[in-house]
Structures are given as C-alpha cells and as structure tokens.
C-alpha cells in the first residue's frame, strides 16, 4: 500500500514537474521571441536610417557632379566663343592680306609693263648711240666689242691680282698660325751641327822623311796603296802631310785609317800596306753596323733588316753639301716624330721614314738614278712597309703625295737642310742658282729688270709702269713664285718682291 502511495506521489510529482518545466520553457521561448522581434525591429529601423543617409549622400554627389559639369560646359563654351572670335579676326586679317597682295600684283604688273616700255625705249636709244659711236669712232660693232673685251680683261686681271693678294695673305696668316708652334717646337728640340766636311782627307806626318818612305822605291808603295784602296794619294809641297782624295767616302776613310796606322807602325811595304788596309776595312764594316744600330736605337726604330742597318751606317761617311747624311737623317727622323706627335698620327712611321729617307745616298755612286728612287727600291727589297717606301721615294717631291707621312718627311728634310749652318754650296752652283732666278723672272711680260739678292733668298723684280697696272703686280708676283717652285730646287723659301715704278724727268733751263 505504501508502495502504491509512493508510486502515486511519484507519478503526481513527475507530472507536476513536467508541467512546471514546460511552462518555464514556454516562458523562455516567448522571451527569446520577443528579443528577436525587438532586434529585427531595431535592424529595420537602422537599415532604413542608413538607406536614407546613403540616398541623401547620393543626391548631394549627383548635385555636385551636375554643378561641376555645368561649370565645365560653361568654361568650354566661353573658350569656344573666344576661339571663334580669334578665327574671325584671322579671317579678316587674311582677307586684308589677300586684298593687299592683289593690289601689289596689280602694281607689279603695271610696273613690269612700264619697265618693258622703258627697256624698249632704252634699246632703241642704245642702238642709236651705237650707230652714232660707230660713225664718230669709225669702228664697227665687232671692233668696239673687242676693245671693250680687252678693257674688261684688264679690269678682271686687276681685280684678280688684288683678290689673289688678299687670299694669299689670308692663307699665309692661317698657315703661319697653325704651323708656327709645330715647326718651331720640332726645330728647337733637335741638336744641330754645322757643315764642315769635304771630299778630301789630310793625314799628318811626323816628318818630311816619311813622304819618301810612303812613296817607296820607284813608287811601289804608293802604287800598291792606291790600287788597294782605290783613292788618290797626293804628296805635294804641304809640309808634314799627305792628302787622300776620293769620291767614295768609305774608301777614303779606309785609306785614311790605314795610312795613319802605317805612319805609326813605320813598316811601310806592299805586304804591310795590304794587311793594314784589310784591317781598316774590317773595322769600318763593324763601325758601319754599330753606327746603324745606334742610330736606329736612338730613334726608337725596331725590326730593321740587317742590310739596311749596315747601309744606314754607311751614311756616317757620306756628306751632302758638307752636311753629314747620317746626322741629317737622324735629325729628320727626330723632327718628323715631333711633327707627327703634334698632328696626332703614328710617330714610329714618321721617324722610320725620316731615318731611312736618304738611305739611297749610301749607294747612289754605285747605281745610276736619283737617290730617292734607289733608296725606295732598297727599302722595298728588304721588306719595309709601303708607307715607308713612299716616304723615301717622294721626299723630294718627284712623286704625287699619297699620305701625310710623305708630307711630314719632306717637310722635316727641308727644315733640316735649310737651317743656318746645315749645308754648304759650291760657288758655281750658287752663281748658277742666282742666274736662274733672274732668268725666270725676266721671262714674264712687263718685267724690265730682275735682281737676285740676299744670297738667293729674294728676287726683286722691276716692272714697266706703262705696260702694267697696280692690280697686275700681285698676280705677276704670284705667277713668278709658282714658276720658281716648279722649275728650281732650293732649301727654305725665296721671297718674290715685285715693284712697279714711274719716273718723270724734266730739265730746268
């Protein structure tokens, strides 16, 4: 029974608990629903408020853009109006210009017609004047034209002489300005020596008795000496000295050294003469090689063929117008190197061409022909480059210039030869050069007298005042200078001074 009651109470309690729990759950659910409804209502209100704000902002932005667009449209309209006004003004100006051009065309047309009318009148007058002039001068039209052409030619010659003088002075100033520093620098940096050699050598003797020993019994010693050396041994009245003469400087030097050794040795007989001559020849040969190598080394020249070195050394014993050819060649090489450096071209080529430019003089007494051609053939045979060969061949202006190195070597050769004390000239050649200068000047029309002065450095020409005018003086000086350049060979430069003088003579009684 108790169990039943307990069970009933348990069932009742459970039902009441379930009912109470269900009521509490319903209450919570309703609260949550209310909260959700409130949140939804707030979200709708917030969304509506944001929507209204965005719409308001969009309206403001649209209004702003509309105002900016209207302002831009207004500015563009103003700019278009301004451009239209400018175009209208330009159109008006163009119309005015067209009107002015039309008026000018009409004026030019009328002027042209007037000029044509005047030209026709002038032609008629000129024709009438020509007829009258022919009647007065008793000349035909062709004769008058010839006189006029002669007068025009004289005037043109006058103007040409003046223009030539102006151009020559301008070119001279420009050339002096550009070349002065280069040439002076090259000349100042070279060591120079004065000429002082001849074609004979004098050997001093300790006594007059030595002359008899040199001659030998019945002249056998002197004959052996001359036949072995190829030189002339002159024994004259010169006290305590004998003279050796030969056109070949190598032979003369061998003979001189052999004679000096014979005099010192004292044993003078044909066998001893032959022995000392052979020894002197060997010494000279070694000295030539040494001198050639030293010259190439001093000038900084490399890879020269041994035969060219030996031939170069021979130039030590060769003299031209009293100037030592080896020293001259080294001087030319040095000047050429300086000029090449100033001009910005290859110094080694210029120095090499300058050092070898006169190498033909070492053998020109053995081979016929000018030394420039001989030297060029020799250099070509022993493998020198074409530009070096052309420098050698063209250094005396006997070939057309093909490279700047030829000009540099030729100029350096002229500088070395023309400096004071460099060369000596024989009296006969000197007089012949002066006579040739005067003869060239006197070949021109209008020249009455010509004088070579200042040792041939200037030729003074006197013109006939009746046959020439002042304008022709400059043209004649130019022509004489060019003819001297083409027909003569000379160191340095020659000044041509042309004067036109008028003299009047009267007598007082």
C-alpha positions in Angstrom: 0.0 0.0 0.0 2.8 2.4 0.8 4.5 1.5 -2.3 1.3 2.3 -4.2 1.1 5.6 -2.5 4.7 6.3 -3.1 4.2 5.5 -6.7 1.2 7.7 -6.9 3.0 10.5 -5.3 6.0 10.0 -7.6 3.7 10.0 -10.7 1.9 13.1 -9.4 5.2 14.9 -8.7 6.6 13.9 -12.0 3.6 15.3 -13.8 3.6 18.5 -11.9 7.4 18.8 -12.5 6.8 18.2 -16.2 4.0 20.8 -16.3 6.2 23.3 -14.4 9.2 22.7 -16.7 7.0 23.0 -19.8 5.6 26.3 -18.5 9.2 27.6 -17.8 10.3 26.5 -21.3 7.4 28.3 -22.9 8.2 31.4 -20.9 11.9 31.3 -22.1 10.8 30.7 -25.7 8.5 33.7 -25.6 11.2 35.9 -24.1 13.6 34.9 -26.8 11.0 35.6 -29.5 10.4 39.0 -28.0 14.1 39.7 -28.1 14.3 38.6 -31.7 11.4 40.7 -32.7 13.0 43.7 -30.9 16.3 43.1 -32.7 14.6 42.7 -36.0 12.7 46.0 -35.5 15.9 47.8 -34.5 17.7 46.3 -37.5 14.9 47.5 -39.8 15.0 50.9 -38.3 18.8 51.1 -38.6 18.7 49.9 -42.2 16.1 52.5 -43.1 18.1 55.2 -41.5 21.3 54.1 -43.4 19.3 53.9 -46.6 18.0 57.4 -46.1 21.6 58.6 -45.4 23.0 56.9 -48.5 20.2 58.3 -50.6 20.9 61.8 -49.2 24.6 61.4 -49.9 23.9 60.2 -53.4 21.7 63.2 -54.1 24.4 65.5 -52.8 27.1 63.8 -55.0 24.8 64.0 -58.0 24.2 67.7 -57.4 27.9 68.3 -57.0 28.7 66.4 -60.3 25.9 68.3 -62.1 27.3 71.6 -60.9 30.9 70.7 -62.0 29.6 69.5 -65.4 27.7 72.7 -65.8 30.8 74.8 -64.8 32.9 72.8 -67.3 30.3 73.3 -70.0 30.2 77.0 -69.3 34.1 77.3 -69.5 34.3 75.3 -72.7 31.5 77.4 -74.2 33.5 80.6 -73.3 36.7 79.1 -74.7 34.8 78.1 -77.9 33.5 81.6 -78.2 37.0 83.1 -77.7 38.4 80.7 -80.4 35.6 81.7 -82.8 36.4 85.3 -82.3 40.1 84.7 -83.0 39.3 82.8 -86.1 37.0 85.6 -87.2 39.9 88.0 -86.6 42.3 85.9 -88.6 39.9 85.5 -91.4 39.5 89.3 -91.5 43.3 89.7 -91.5 43.7 87.1 -94.2 41.1 88.9 -96.3 43.0 92.1 -95.8 46.3 90.5 -96.8 44.7 89.0 -99.9 43.5 92.4 -100.8 47.0 93.9 -100.3 48.6 91.1 -102.4 46.1 91.7 -105.1 46.9 95.4 -105.1 50.6 94.6 -105.1 50.2 92.2 -108.1 48.3 95.0 -109.9 51.1 97.4 -109.1 53.9 95.0 -110.1 52.1 94.2 -113.3 51.8 97.9 -114.1 55.5 98.4 -113.2 56.5 95.5 -115.3 54.6 97.0 -118.2 56.3 100.3 -117.6 59.7 98.7 -117.4 59.1 96.8 -120.6 58.2 100.1 -122.3 61.3 101.8 -120.9 63.5 98.9 -121.9 62.2 99.1 -125.4 62.9 102.8 -125.4 66.4 102.3 -124.0 67.2 99.6 -126.5 66.2 102.0 -129.3 68.4 104.7 -127.7 71.3 102.3 -127.3 71.1 101.2 -130.9 71.0 104.8 -132.0 74.0 105.6 -129.7 75.9 102.6 -131.1 75.3 103.8 -134.6 76.5 107.3 -133.7 79.5 105.9 -131.9 80.4 103.9 -134.9 80.1 106.9 -137.1 82.2 109.1 -134.7 84.9 106.4 -133.9 84.8 104.9 -137.4 84.7 101.5 -135.7 82.5 98.5 -136.5 80.5 96.8 -133.7 82.9 93.9 -133.7 85.9 96.2 -133.2 84.2 98.1 -130.4 83.3 94.8 -128.7 87.0 93.7 -129.0 88.1 97.0 -127.4 85.5 96.5 -124.6 86.6 92.9 -124.1 90.3 94.0 -123.8 89.3 96.6 -121.3 87.2 94.1 -119.3 90.1 91.6 -119.4 92.5 94.3 -118.0 90.0 95.2 -115.2 89.5 91.5 -114.4 93.3 90.9 -114.2 93.5 93.9 -111.9 90.7 92.6 -109.7 92.2 89.1 -109.8 95.6 90.3 -108.7 94.0 92.1 -105.7 91.9 89.1 -104.8 95.0 86.8 -105.1 96.9 89.0 -102.8 94.1 89.0 -100.3 93.6 85.2 -100.4 97.4 84.6 -100.3 97.8 86.8 -97.2 94.8 85.2 -95.5 96.1 81.7 -96.3 99.6 82.7 -95.2 98.3 84.0 -91.8 96.2 80.9 -91.2 99.1 78.6 -92.2 101.5 80.5 -90.0 99.2 80.4 -87.1 98.7 76.7 -87.3 102.2 75.6 -88.3 104.4 78.0 -86.3 104.2 76.2 -83.0 104.7 72.7 -84.6 107.7 73.6 -86.7 109.4 75.8 -84.1 108.9 73.1 -81.5 110.4 70.5 -83.8 113.4 72.6 -84.7 114.1 73.6 -81.1 114.1 70.0 -79.9 116.8 68.9 -82.3 120.6 69.0 -81.8 122.3 70.6 -84.8 125.8 70.7 -86.2 127.4 72.9 -88.7 128.7 71.5 -92.0 132.4 71.2 -92.2 133.5 68.2 -94.4 134.9 67.9 -97.9 135.8 65.2 -100.3 139.5 65.0 -99.2 141.2 63.8 -96.1 144.6 65.0 -94.8 146.9 62.7 -92.8 149.6 64.5 -90.8 153.2 63.0 -90.9 155.8 63.1 -88.2 158.5 64.3 -90.6 159.1 65.1 -94.3 161.3 61.9 -94.5 158.1 59.9 -94.1 156.9 61.1 -97.5 159.8 59.3 -99.2 159.0 56.0 -97.3 155.4 56.3 -98.3 156.3 56.6 -102.0 158.8 53.7 -101.7 161.4 52.5 -104.1 160.4 53.6 -107.6 156.9 54.4 -106.2 155.9 50.8 -105.4 154.4 51.7 -102.0 152.2 54.5 -103.3 151.1 52.4 -106.3 150.2 49.5 -104.0 148.3 51.8 -101.6 146.3 53.5 -104.4 145.4 50.2 -106.1 144.3 48.5 -102.9 142.3 51.5 -101.6 141.0 53.0 -104.8 141.9 56.5 -103.7 144.4 59.1 -105.0 147.3 59.7 -102.6 148.6 63.2 -103.2 152.0 64.1 -101.9 152.8 67.7 -102.6 154.6 70.6 -101.0 152.3 70.6 -98.0 154.6 70.3 -95.0 154.4 67.1 -93.0 151.1 66.0 -94.5 149.7 63.9 -97.4 146.2 64.2 -98.9 143.8 61.4 -99.7 141.1 62.2 -102.4 138.2 60.0 -103.5 134.5 60.4 -104.4 133.8 57.3 -102.3 133.8 58.3 -98.6 134.1 54.7 -97.4 137.3 54.1 -99.5 138.7 57.5 -98.3 138.1 56.6 -94.7 139.6 53.1 -95.0 142.7 54.7 -96.7 142.9 57.4 -94.0 142.9 54.9 -91.2 145.3 52.6 -93.0 147.7 55.5 -93.7 147.6 56.6 -90.0 148.4 53.1 -88.9 151.3 52.8 -91.4 152.8 56.1 -90.2 152.6 55.0 -86.6 153.9 51.5 -87.4 156.7 52.7 -89.6 156.9 49.4 -91.6 155.8 50.6 -95.0 155.9 48.0 -97.7 153.3 46.4 -100.0 152.5 43.4 -97.7 152.2 45.5 -94.7 150.0 48.0 -96.6 147.7 45.2 -97.7 147.4 43.9 -94.2 146.6 47.3 -92.6 144.1 48.1 -95.4 142.2 44.8 -94.8 142.2 45.5 -91.0 140.9 49.1 -91.6 138.2 47.7 -94.0 137.0 45.2 -91.3 137.0 48.0 -88.7 135.0 50.3 -91.0 132.5 47.5 -91.7 132.0 46.8 -88.0 131.7 50.5 -87.3 129.0 50.9 -90.0 126.9 48.2 -88.4 127.4 49.7 -85.0 126.5 53.2 -86.2 123.4 51.9 -88.0 122.3 50.0 -84.9 122.9 53.0 -82.6 121.0 55.4 -85.0 118.0 53.0 -85.1 118.2 52.5 -81.3 118.4 56.3 -80.6 115.4 57.0 -82.8 113.4 54.1 -81.3 113.2 52.2 -84.6 112.8 48.4 -84.4 113.0 45.4 -86.8 115.2 46.9 -89.5 116.8 44.4 -91.8 120.5 43.9 -91.2 121.5 45.0 -94.7 119.5 48.2 -94.2 121.3 48.7 -90.8 124.7 48.3 -92.5 123.7 50.7 -95.3 122.4 53.2 -92.8 125.7 53.1 -91.0 127.5 53.9 -94.3 125.8 57.3 -94.2 128.1 58.3 -91.4 130.9 58.6 -94.0 128.7 60.3 -96.6 128.3 64.1 -96.8 125.9 66.2 -98.9 126.7 69.9 -99.3 129.1 69.4 -96.4 126.3 68.0 -94.1 126.8 64.5 -92.6 124.0 62.4 -94.1 123.6 60.1 -91.1 123.3 63.1 -88.7 120.9 64.7 -91.1 118.8 61.6 -91.3 118.6 61.3 -87.5 117.7 65.0 -87.3 115.0 64.5 -89.9 113.6 61.5 -88.0 113.5 63.5 -84.8 111.7 66.4 -86.4 109.3 64.1 -88.2 108.5 62.4 -84.9 107.8 65.7 -83.2 105.5 66.9 -86.0 103.7 63.6 -86.2 103.1 63.8 -82.4 101.7 67.3 -82.7 99.4 66.2 -85.6 98.2 63.1 -83.8 99.5 60.5 -86.3 101.8 57.5 -85.9 105.2 58.8 -84.6 107.1 55.5 -85.3 106.2 55.6 -89.0 107.2 59.2 -89.3 110.6 58.6 -87.5 111.2 55.4 -89.6 110.6 57.2 -92.9 112.7 60.2 -91.8 115.6 57.9 -90.7 115.6 56.0 -94.0 114.7 58.8 -96.4 118.3 59.4 -97.6 119.5 55.8 -97.4 119.9 55.7 -101.2 122.8 58.2 -100.9 124.9 55.4 -99.4 125.0 53.5 -102.7 124.0 56.2 -105.3 127.6 56.3 -106.6 127.3 52.6 -107.4 123.8 52.6 -109.0 122.5 55.1 -111.6 119.5 57.1 -110.8 118.2 59.6 -108.2 119.0 58.6 -104.6 115.2 58.7 -103.7 114.4 56.0 -106.2 117.5 54.0 -105.3 116.6 54.2 -101.6 112.9 53.3 -102.2 113.9 50.2 -104.2 116.4 49.2 -101.5 113.8 49.5 -98.7 111.2 47.6 -100.7 113.7 44.8 -101.4 114.4 44.4 -97.6 110.7 44.3 -96.5 109.9 47.8 -95.5 106.2 48.7 -95.4 104.7 50.6 -98.4 104.2 53.8 -96.5 107.9 53.9 -95.6 108.9 53.2 -99.2 106.6 56.0 -100.4 108.2 58.4 -97.8 111.6 57.6 -99.3 110.5 57.8 -102.9 108.6 61.1 -102.6 110.7 63.2 -100.1 112.0 65.3 -103.0 108.5 66.0 -104.5 109.2 63.8 -107.5 106.0 61.8 -106.9 102.4 62.7 -106.2 101.8 62.9 -102.5 99.6 60.0 -101.2 99.9 60.1 -97.4 100.5 62.6 -94.6 103.7 60.8 -93.7 105.3 61.8 -97.1 104.5 65.4 -96.3 105.9 65.2 -92.8 109.2 63.6 -94.0 109.6 66.0 -96.9 108.9 69.0 -94.6 111.4 67.7 -92.0 114.0 67.2 -94.7 113.6 70.8 -95.8 113.8 72.1 -92.2 117.0 70.1 -91.5 118.6 71.2 -94.8 117.5 74.9 -94.6 118.6 75.7 -91.1 121.6 78.1 -90.8 125.0 76.3 -91.0 123.5 73.0 -92.1 124.8 72.8 -95.6 127.4 74.4 -97.9 127.0 75.1 -101.5 129.7 75.3 -104.2 130.3 78.8 -105.7 129.4 77.5 -109.2 126.1 76.1 -108.1 125.4 79.2 -106.0 126.0 81.5 -109.0 124.0 79.3 -111.3 121.1 79.4 -108.9 121.1 83.2 -108.8 121.3 83.4 -112.6 118.4 81.0 -112.9 116.3 83.1 -110.5 116.8 86.2 -112.6 116.2 84.4 -115.9 112.8 83.0 -114.6 111.7 86.5 -113.5 112.6 88.1 -116.8 110.6 85.6 -118.9 107.3 87.4 -117.9 105.9 90.3 -119.9 106.3 93.8 -118.5 109.5 92.9 -116.5 112.3 95.3 -117.2 114.9 94.2 -114.6 115.3 91.3 -112.1 117.9 91.0 -109.3 118.6 88.0 -107.1 119.6 89.4 -103.7 120.2 88.2 -100.1 122.2 85.1 -101.3 119.3 84.0 -103.5 116.7 84.2 -100.7 114.9 87.1 -102.5 114.4 88.1 -106.1 113.5 91.7 -106.8 111.5 92.4 -110.0 111.1 95.9 -111.6 108.1 96.3 -113.9 107.5 98.7 -116.8 104.9 101.2 -115.5 103.5 101.7 -119.0 102.7 98.1 -119.6 101.2 97.1 -116.3 99.0 98.5 -113.6 99.0 98.1 -109.8 96.4 95.3 -109.8 98.6 93.1 -112.1 101.6 93.4 -109.7 100.2 90.9 -107.2 99.2 88.5 -110.0 102.7 88.7 -111.5 104.4 88.1 -108.1 102.2 85.0 -107.7 103.0 83.6 -111.1 106.7 84.2 -110.7 106.7 82.4 -107.3 104.8 79.4 -108.7 107.2 79.1 -111.7 110.2 79.2 -109.4 108.7 76.4 -107.3 108.1 74.3 -110.4 111.5 74.8 -112.1 114.0 75.1 -109.3 115.3 73.0 -106.3 116.4 75.0 -103.3 116.3 74.8 -99.5 114.0 77.1 -97.5 112.0 79.7 -99.3 112.5 82.5 -101.8 110.7 85.8 -101.5 109.4 87.4 -104.7 109.3 91.2 -104.4 107.7 92.9 -107.5 107.8 96.7 -107.8 106.2 99.0 -110.4 107.7 102.4 -110.6 107.0 105.5 -112.6 109.8 108.0 -113.2 109.5 111.5 -114.6 112.4 113.6 -115.8 112.5 117.3 -116.6 115.3 119.9 -117.1 115.3 123.4 -115.7 116.9 125.9 -118.1 
